[in-house]
Structures are given as structure tokens and as C-alpha cells.
Amino acid sequence: MASIKNLKKDINYVLGDVIEYALDVSALKNAPKKGEEIIDEAIETFDSLISKVNDSKVENKKAHFKSINQELEDKAKGLVEKINSL
């Protein structure tokens, strides 16, 4: 099992890269409003995932962290698809 520290870093790096990509693409395509919406969604996802990681009232921690990692992948892919469709 990966450490909690590494999971938090992964969340930060992945969603940070998504935000940076959204900024770049929205600037190139001249669609700042849609870019802001995607960035806001990425920030909400970040907050949600970090709060799930910090939840200490979980019985099966290994399964809990694995589901968080899977949710990170799914949300990041969805956000990238939205950015590509701009």
C-alpha cells in the first residue's frame, strides 16, 4: 500500500497538472469561461479527495485508499476529456 503522504502528493500533482493544462488550452482556444469552470471542478475534486484521505473513521483503510486512487484517475480523465473538447 502506498503511503498517505504519496497519495496526497499524487492528488496534488495530477490535479495541478490538469489545472495548468486547462489554463493553457483555454488561453489558446480563447475560451476563458469554460476553462474557469473546469478549473473550479478540479479544485472541488481536490478538496473532496483530500477530505476523504484525511477521514480517520474508515474500517478498511487499504480498500478506502485504493478507491480514492481510482476516483482520482477517473476524475482526472474526465477533466482532461472536457479540456480536449474545448
N, C-alpha and C positions, 0 to 999 in steps of 0.2 A: 504494500500500500504506500502510495506517495504521501509525503508529509503534508500537513495542513498548510505549512508555510509555502511549499511549492505549488499547491493548489491555488492559493491566493495570488501568487506571482503569475501563474498561468492565466487566471481570470483577468488580472490587471493588464498583462501584456497583450492578450488576444483582443480584448475589447478596446484597449488603447490603439492597437493597430487598425481595428475596424473604424474607430472614430477618425483616425488620421486619413484612412482611405476615403471615408465619406467626405471629409473636408476637401481632399484633392479632387475627387470626381465631381462634387457639386460646384467647385470653382471652375473646373474645365467645361462642364456642361451648362454653366450659368443657371443653376437651379438651387439657390441657397436655401429656400424654404423647405424643399424636400430633404435636403442634406441635414438641416437642423432637426427635422422630425426623426430621421434615422439616428442622429447623434443622441437625441433625447431618449429614444428607445434603448440605445446601447447603455446609456447611463442608468436607466431604470433596471436593465438586466444586470448590470454590475452591482447595484445596490441590493437587488434581490438575491443574487448568488452569494455575495459576501455575508449577508444576514443568515443564509442557510448554512454556510460554512461555520459561522460563529454560534449556531444553535447547539447548546450543550445537552439538551434533553433528548438525545437520539439514542435508541437502544442498539441498533446495529450500525455502528459507525462506518464500517467498510462499505456496506451497501449504500449508505447515505452519501458518502463522498464519491462513490462511483456514479451514482445518479446525478450528482452535481456536475461532475466532469462531462457526462453525456449531455446534460442540459446545456452546458457551455458550448459544446460542439454544435448542437442543434441550433441554438440561438445565433451563434456566430455565422453559421452557414446561411441562415435565413436573412440576417442583416446584410451579408455580402451579396446575396441574390437581389435584395432590394436596391443596393447601391448599383449593381450592374445593370439594373433595369431603368436607371435614371436617364 
